[in-house]
C-alpha cells in the first residue's frame, strides 16, 4: 500500500532538526526510521503510541502528511513543518512495506535541546503490531 507520487516534497525528508510548529505547538527535531523494526524504547519521561496496522493504513488513506504540510504556520516554521510531514510519510510507507506493520510515535515533553517537545516517527515490523 505504498503511496506514490509523494505530494510532500522529497527534498524536505533530508532536512535536519529545527523547530516545527503544528497546531500551535512548537516541536523539536523528529526522526523517522529507515525500515520497519521492533518498537523503539520509550523513556520514563516520554510518551509513546503504537498505532494498530488498521490505523496506520487509515493514516495512509487520509494523507496525513499532506494535512500536516498544509497547516498554516509562520514562514520561519514552514520548512520544518514540511520536514515533519515528510518524516511521518516515510515512517508510514516503511511500516506498510512490512506485512501488518504499524507506526510508533514517541514524544519527549522535555527535550534536551529546548522547545516544547520533540518527537519521532518509527516504522514497526508487523509481528509487533496489533491488527
PyMOL CGO cylinders between C-alpha atoms (Angstrom):
from pymol import cmd
from pymol.cgo import CYLINDER

trace = [
    CYLINDER, 0.00, 0.00, 0.00, 2.83, 2.41, -0.76, 0.3, 1, 1, 1, 1, 1, 1,
    CYLINDER, 2.83, 2.41, -0.76, 1.62, 5.77, -1.94, 0.3, 1, 1, 1, 1, 1, 1,
    CYLINDER, 1.62, 5.77, -1.94, 3.25, 7.41, -4.94, 0.3, 1, 1, 1, 1, 1, 1,
    CYLINDER, 3.25, 7.41, -4.94, 3.87, 10.02, -6.15, 0.3, 1, 1, 1, 1, 1, 1,
    CYLINDER, 3.87, 10.02, -6.15, 4.53, 11.96, -2.97, 0.3, 1, 1, 1, 1, 1, 1,
    CYLINDER, 4.53, 11.96, -2.97, 2.85, 15.32, -2.67, 0.3, 1, 1, 1, 1, 1, 1,
    CYLINDER, 2.85, 15.32, -2.67, 5.17, 16.29, 0.19, 0.3, 1, 1, 1, 1, 1, 1,
    CYLINDER, 5.17, 16.29, 0.19, 8.46, 17.45, -1.38, 0.3, 1, 1, 1, 1, 1, 1,
    CYLINDER, 8.46, 17.45, -1.38, 11.03, 14.67, -1.11, 0.3, 1, 1, 1, 1, 1, 1,
    CYLINDER, 11.03, 14.67, -1.11, 13.81, 17.19, -0.53, 0.3, 1, 1, 1, 1, 1, 1,
    CYLINDER, 13.81, 17.19, -0.53, 12.44, 18.08, 2.89, 0.3, 1, 1, 1, 1, 1, 1,
    CYLINDER, 12.44, 18.08, 2.89, 12.80, 14.46, 4.01, 0.3, 1, 1, 1, 1, 1, 1,
    CYLINDER, 12.80, 14.46, 4.01, 16.55, 15.01, 4.31, 0.3, 1, 1, 1, 1, 1, 1,
    CYLINDER, 16.55, 15.01, 4.31, 16.29, 18.22, 6.31, 0.3, 1, 1, 1, 1, 1, 1,
    CYLINDER, 16.29, 18.22, 6.31, 17.82, 18.13, 9.74, 0.3, 1, 1, 1, 1, 1, 1,
    CYLINDER, 17.82, 18.13, 9.74, 16.29, 19.30, 13.01, 0.3, 1, 1, 1, 1, 1, 1,
    CYLINDER, 16.29, 19.30, 13.01, 14.85, 22.68, 13.70, 0.3, 1, 1, 1, 1, 1, 1,
    CYLINDER, 14.85, 22.68, 13.70, 11.66, 23.79, 15.29, 0.3, 1, 1, 1, 1, 1, 1,
    CYLINDER, 11.66, 23.79, 15.29, 8.34, 22.70, 13.82, 0.3, 1, 1, 1, 1, 1, 1,
    CYLINDER, 8.34, 22.70, 13.82, 5.08, 24.38, 14.57, 0.3, 1, 1, 1, 1, 1, 1,
    CYLINDER, 5.08, 24.38, 14.57, 1.86, 22.46, 14.06, 0.3, 1, 1, 1, 1, 1, 1,
    CYLINDER, 1.86, 22.46, 14.06, -1.49, 23.37, 15.53, 0.3, 1, 1, 1, 1, 1, 1,
    CYLINDER, -1.49, 23.37, 15.53, 0.20, 25.95, 17.76, 0.3, 1, 1, 1, 1, 1, 1,
    CYLINDER, 0.20, 25.95, 17.76, 2.72, 23.56, 19.30, 0.3, 1, 1, 1, 1, 1, 1,
    CYLINDER, 2.72, 23.56, 19.30, 6.43, 24.04, 18.82, 0.3, 1, 1, 1, 1, 1, 1,
    CYLINDER, 6.43, 24.04, 18.82, 8.29, 20.77, 18.32, 0.3, 1, 1, 1, 1, 1, 1,
    CYLINDER, 8.29, 20.77, 18.32, 11.97, 19.95, 18.14, 0.3, 1, 1, 1, 1, 1, 1,
    CYLINDER, 11.97, 19.95, 18.14, 13.64, 17.73, 15.59, 0.3, 1, 1, 1, 1, 1, 1,
    CYLINDER, 13.64, 17.73, 15.59, 11.99, 14.42, 14.88, 0.3, 1, 1, 1, 1, 1, 1,
    CYLINDER, 11.99, 14.42, 14.88, 13.18, 11.20, 13.39, 0.3, 1, 1, 1, 1, 1, 1,
    CYLINDER, 13.18, 11.20, 13.39, 11.90, 8.57, 11.05, 0.3, 1, 1, 1, 1, 1, 1,
    CYLINDER, 11.90, 8.57, 11.05, 13.14, 5.03, 10.79, 0.3, 1, 1, 1, 1, 1, 1,
    CYLINDER, 13.14, 5.03, 10.79, 14.70, 3.67, 7.62, 0.3, 1, 1, 1, 1, 1, 1,
    CYLINDER, 14.70, 3.67, 7.62, 12.89, 0.32, 7.78, 0.3, 1, 1, 1, 1, 1, 1,
    CYLINDER, 12.89, 0.32, 7.78, 10.33, -1.43, 9.91, 0.3, 1, 1, 1, 1, 1, 1,
    CYLINDER, 10.33, -1.43, 9.91, 11.96, -2.81, 13.08, 0.3, 1, 1, 1, 1, 1, 1,
    CYLINDER, 11.96, -2.81, 13.08, 10.96, -3.57, 16.65, 0.3, 1, 1, 1, 1, 1, 1,
    CYLINDER, 10.96, -3.57, 16.65, 9.32, -0.72, 18.62, 0.3, 1, 1, 1, 1, 1, 1,
    CYLINDER, 9.32, -0.72, 18.62, 11.64, 1.96, 19.98, 0.3, 1, 1, 1, 1, 1, 1,
    CYLINDER, 11.64, 1.96, 19.98, 12.09, 2.02, 23.76, 0.3, 1, 1, 1, 1, 1, 1,
    CYLINDER, 12.09, 2.02, 23.76, 10.11, 4.79, 25.46, 0.3, 1, 1, 1, 1, 1, 1,
    CYLINDER, 10.11, 4.79, 25.46, 11.84, 6.51, 28.39, 0.3, 1, 1, 1, 1, 1, 1,
    CYLINDER, 11.84, 6.51, 28.39, 10.21, 7.27, 31.72, 0.3, 1, 1, 1, 1, 1, 1,
    CYLINDER, 10.21, 7.27, 31.72, 9.69, 10.93, 30.81, 0.3, 1, 1, 1, 1, 1, 1,
    CYLINDER, 9.69, 10.93, 30.81, 8.44, 10.17, 27.29, 0.3, 1, 1, 1, 1, 1, 1,
    CYLINDER, 8.44, 10.17, 27.29, 5.09, 9.22, 25.82, 0.3, 1, 1, 1, 1, 1, 1,
    CYLINDER, 5.09, 9.22, 25.82, 4.72, 6.53, 23.18, 0.3, 1, 1, 1, 1, 1, 1,
    CYLINDER, 4.72, 6.53, 23.18, 1.90, 5.44, 20.93, 0.3, 1, 1, 1, 1, 1, 1,
    CYLINDER, 1.90, 5.44, 20.93, 1.97, 2.29, 18.82, 0.3, 1, 1, 1, 1, 1, 1,
    CYLINDER, 1.97, 2.29, 18.82, -0.74, 2.53, 16.20, 0.3, 1, 1, 1, 1, 1, 1,
    CYLINDER, -0.74, 2.53, 16.20, -2.51, -0.60, 15.03, 0.3, 1, 1, 1, 1, 1, 1,
    CYLINDER, -2.51, -0.60, 15.03, -1.97, -1.77, 11.45, 0.3, 1, 1, 1, 1, 1, 1,
    CYLINDER, -1.97, -1.77, 11.45, -5.50, -0.62, 10.62, 0.3, 1, 1, 1, 1, 1, 1,
    CYLINDER, -5.50, -0.62, 10.62, -4.86, 2.89, 11.98, 0.3, 1, 1, 1, 1, 1, 1,
    CYLINDER, -4.86, 2.89, 11.98, -1.58, 3.03, 10.03, 0.3, 1, 1, 1, 1, 1, 1,
    CYLINDER, -1.58, 3.03, 10.03, -3.45, 2.10, 6.85, 0.3, 1, 1, 1, 1, 1, 1,
    CYLINDER, -3.45, 2.10, 6.85, -6.05, 4.74, 7.64, 0.3, 1, 1, 1, 1, 1, 1,
    CYLINDER, -6.05, 4.74, 7.64, -3.30, 7.35, 8.13, 0.3, 1, 1, 1, 1, 1, 1,
    CYLINDER, -3.30, 7.35, 8.13, -2.02, 6.49, 4.65, 0.3, 1, 1, 1, 1, 1, 1,
    CYLINDER, -2.02, 6.49, 4.65, -5.51, 6.73, 3.16, 0.3, 1, 1, 1, 1, 1, 1,
    CYLINDER, -5.51, 6.73, 3.16, -6.20, 10.07, 4.86, 0.3, 1, 1, 1, 1, 1, 1,
    CYLINDER, -6.20, 10.07, 4.86, -2.96, 11.57, 3.52, 0.3, 1, 1, 1, 1, 1, 1,
    CYLINDER, -2.96, 11.57, 3.52, -1.99, 12.93, 6.93, 0.3, 1, 1, 1, 1, 1, 1,
    CYLINDER, -1.99, 12.93, 6.93, 1.43, 14.15, 5.73, 0.3, 1, 1, 1, 1, 1, 1,
    CYLINDER, 1.43, 14.15, 5.73, -0.31, 16.41, 3.23, 0.3, 1, 1, 1, 1, 1, 1,
    CYLINDER, -0.31, 16.41, 3.23, -2.53, 17.72, 6.03, 0.3, 1, 1, 1, 1, 1, 1,
    CYLINDER, -2.53, 17.72, 6.03, 0.48, 18.39, 8.26, 0.3, 1, 1, 1, 1, 1, 1,
    CYLINDER, 0.48, 18.39, 8.26, 2.24, 20.17, 5.40, 0.3, 1, 1, 1, 1, 1, 1,
    CYLINDER, 2.24, 20.17, 5.40, -0.84, 22.34, 4.79, 0.3, 1, 1, 1, 1, 1, 1,
    CYLINDER, -0.84, 22.34, 4.79, -1.18, 23.62, 8.37, 0.3, 1, 1, 1, 1, 1, 1,
    CYLINDER, -1.18, 23.62, 8.37, -0.71, 27.38, 8.25, 0.3, 1, 1, 1, 1, 1, 1,
    CYLINDER, -0.71, 27.38, 8.25, 2.41, 28.29, 10.19, 0.3, 1, 1, 1, 1, 1, 1,
    CYLINDER, 2.41, 28.29, 10.19, 4.67, 31.35, 10.32, 0.3, 1, 1, 1, 1, 1, 1,
    CYLINDER, 4.67, 31.35, 10.32, 7.11, 31.39, 7.40, 0.3, 1, 1, 1, 1, 1, 1,
    CYLINDER, 7.11, 31.39, 7.40, 10.10, 30.59, 9.64, 0.3, 1, 1, 1, 1, 1, 1,
    CYLINDER, 10.10, 30.59, 9.64, 8.48, 27.24, 10.58, 0.3, 1, 1, 1, 1, 1, 1,
    CYLINDER, 8.48, 27.24, 10.58, 7.29, 26.21, 7.09, 0.3, 1, 1, 1, 1, 1, 1,
    CYLINDER, 7.29, 26.21, 7.09, 10.34, 24.11, 6.11, 0.3, 1, 1, 1, 1, 1, 1,
    CYLINDER, 10.34, 24.11, 6.11, 10.42, 22.39, 9.49, 0.3, 1, 1, 1, 1, 1, 1,
    CYLINDER, 10.42, 22.39, 9.49, 6.69, 21.64, 9.20, 0.3, 1, 1, 1, 1, 1, 1,
    CYLINDER, 6.69, 21.64, 9.20, 7.25, 20.14, 5.75, 0.3, 1, 1, 1, 1, 1, 1,
    CYLINDER, 7.25, 20.14, 5.75, 10.13, 18.07, 7.15, 0.3, 1, 1, 1, 1, 1, 1,
    CYLINDER, 10.13, 18.07, 7.15, 7.87, 16.75, 9.92, 0.3, 1, 1, 1, 1, 1, 1,
    CYLINDER, 7.87, 16.75, 9.92, 5.27, 15.78, 7.30, 0.3, 1, 1, 1, 1, 1, 1,
    CYLINDER, 5.27, 15.78, 7.30, 7.90, 14.05, 5.19, 0.3, 1, 1, 1, 1, 1, 1,
    CYLINDER, 7.90, 14.05, 5.19, 9.29, 12.11, 8.16, 0.3, 1, 1, 1, 1, 1, 1,
    CYLINDER, 9.29, 12.11, 8.16, 5.79, 10.90, 9.03, 0.3, 1, 1, 1, 1, 1, 1,
    CYLINDER, 5.79, 10.90, 9.03, 5.21, 9.92, 5.39, 0.3, 1, 1, 1, 1, 1, 1,
    CYLINDER, 5.21, 9.92, 5.39, 8.44, 7.88, 5.33, 0.3, 1, 1, 1, 1, 1, 1,
    CYLINDER, 8.44, 7.88, 5.33, 7.52, 6.08, 8.56, 0.3, 1, 1, 1, 1, 1, 1,
    CYLINDER, 7.52, 6.08, 8.56, 4.05, 5.17, 7.24, 0.3, 1, 1, 1, 1, 1, 1,
    CYLINDER, 4.05, 5.17, 7.24, 5.46, 3.89, 3.94, 0.3, 1, 1, 1, 1, 1, 1,
    CYLINDER, 5.46, 3.89, 3.94, 8.14, 1.82, 5.66, 0.3, 1, 1, 1, 1, 1, 1,
    CYLINDER, 8.14, 1.82, 5.66, 5.63, 0.41, 8.16, 0.3, 1, 1, 1, 1, 1, 1,
    CYLINDER, 5.63, 0.41, 8.16, 3.23, -0.62, 5.40, 0.3, 1, 1, 1, 1, 1, 1,
    CYLINDER, 3.23, -0.62, 5.40, 6.08, -2.27, 3.48, 0.3, 1, 1, 1, 1, 1, 1,
    CYLINDER, 6.08, -2.27, 3.48, 6.17, -4.81, 6.34, 0.3, 1, 1, 1, 1, 1, 1,
    CYLINDER, 6.17, -4.81, 6.34, 3.12, -7.12, 6.32, 0.3, 1, 1, 1, 1, 1, 1,
    CYLINDER, 3.12, -7.12, 6.32, 0.93, -5.98, 9.22, 0.3, 1, 1, 1, 1, 1, 1,
    CYLINDER, 0.93, -5.98, 9.22, 3.34, -3.12, 10.04, 0.3, 1, 1, 1, 1, 1, 1,
    CYLINDER, 3.34, -3.12, 10.04, 2.42, -0.02, 12.01, 0.3, 1, 1, 1, 1, 1, 1,
    CYLINDER, 2.42, -0.02, 12.01, 3.77, 3.37, 13.08, 0.3, 1, 1, 1, 1, 1, 1,
    CYLINDER, 3.77, 3.37, 13.08, 5.08, 4.29, 16.51, 0.3, 1, 1, 1, 1, 1, 1,
    CYLINDER, 5.08, 4.29, 16.51, 5.15, 7.89, 17.73, 0.3, 1, 1, 1, 1, 1, 1,
    CYLINDER, 5.15, 7.89, 17.73, 7.44, 8.83, 20.62, 0.3, 1, 1, 1, 1, 1, 1,
    CYLINDER, 7.44, 8.83, 20.62, 7.12, 12.26, 22.24, 0.3, 1, 1, 1, 1, 1, 1,
    CYLINDER, 7.12, 12.26, 22.24, 9.59, 13.72, 24.70, 0.3, 1, 1, 1, 1, 1, 1,
    CYLINDER, 9.59, 13.72, 24.70, 7.94, 16.58, 26.63, 0.3, 1, 1, 1, 1, 1, 1,
    CYLINDER, 7.94, 16.58, 26.63, 11.31, 17.83, 27.94, 0.3, 1, 1, 1, 1, 1, 1,
    CYLINDER, 11.31, 17.83, 27.94, 13.84, 17.70, 25.10, 0.3, 1, 1, 1, 1, 1, 1,
    CYLINDER, 13.84, 17.70, 25.10, 17.47, 18.44, 25.86, 0.3, 1, 1, 1, 1, 1, 1,
    CYLINDER, 17.47, 18.44, 25.86, 17.68, 20.99, 23.02, 0.3, 1, 1, 1, 1, 1, 1,
    CYLINDER, 17.68, 20.99, 23.02, 14.81, 23.12, 24.32, 0.3, 1, 1, 1, 1, 1, 1,
    CYLINDER, 14.81, 23.12, 24.32, 11.42, 23.68, 22.76, 0.3, 1, 1, 1, 1, 1, 1,
    CYLINDER, 11.42, 23.68, 22.76, 8.03, 22.46, 23.90, 0.3, 1, 1, 1, 1, 1, 1,
    CYLINDER, 8.03, 22.46, 23.90, 8.70, 18.81, 23.00, 0.3, 1, 1, 1, 1, 1, 1,
    CYLINDER, 8.70, 18.81, 23.00, 10.44, 16.62, 20.47, 0.3, 1, 1, 1, 1, 1, 1,
    CYLINDER, 10.44, 16.62, 20.47, 9.02, 13.70, 18.55, 0.3, 1, 1, 1, 1, 1, 1,
    CYLINDER, 9.02, 13.70, 18.55, 9.97, 10.69, 16.48, 0.3, 1, 1, 1, 1, 1, 1,
    CYLINDER, 9.97, 10.69, 16.48, 8.03, 8.60, 13.97, 0.3, 1, 1, 1, 1, 1, 1,
    CYLINDER, 8.03, 8.60, 13.97, 9.15, 4.99, 13.60, 0.3, 1, 1, 1, 1, 1, 1,
    CYLINDER, 9.15, 4.99, 13.60, 8.10, 2.14, 11.32, 0.3, 1, 1, 1, 1, 1, 1,
    CYLINDER, 8.10, 2.14, 11.32, 7.42, -1.03, 13.30, 0.3, 1, 1, 1, 1, 1, 1,
    CYLINDER, 7.42, -1.03, 13.30, 7.55, -4.54, 11.88, 0.3, 1, 1, 1, 1, 1, 1,
    CYLINDER, 7.55, -4.54, 11.88, 4.17, -6.29, 11.61, 0.3, 1, 1, 1, 1, 1, 1,
    CYLINDER, 4.17, -6.29, 11.61, 4.95, -9.01, 14.16, 0.3, 1, 1, 1, 1, 1, 1,
    CYLINDER, 4.95, -9.01, 14.16, 4.93, -6.30, 16.89, 0.3, 1, 1, 1, 1, 1, 1,
    CYLINDER, 4.93, -6.30, 16.89, 1.66, -4.66, 15.81, 0.3, 1, 1, 1, 1, 1, 1,
    CYLINDER, 1.66, -4.66, 15.81, -1.97, -5.33, 16.59, 0.3, 1, 1, 1, 1, 1, 1,
    CYLINDER, -1.97, -5.33, 16.59, -4.24, -5.68, 13.56, 0.3, 1, 1, 1, 1, 1, 1,
]
cmd.load_cgo(trace, "trace")
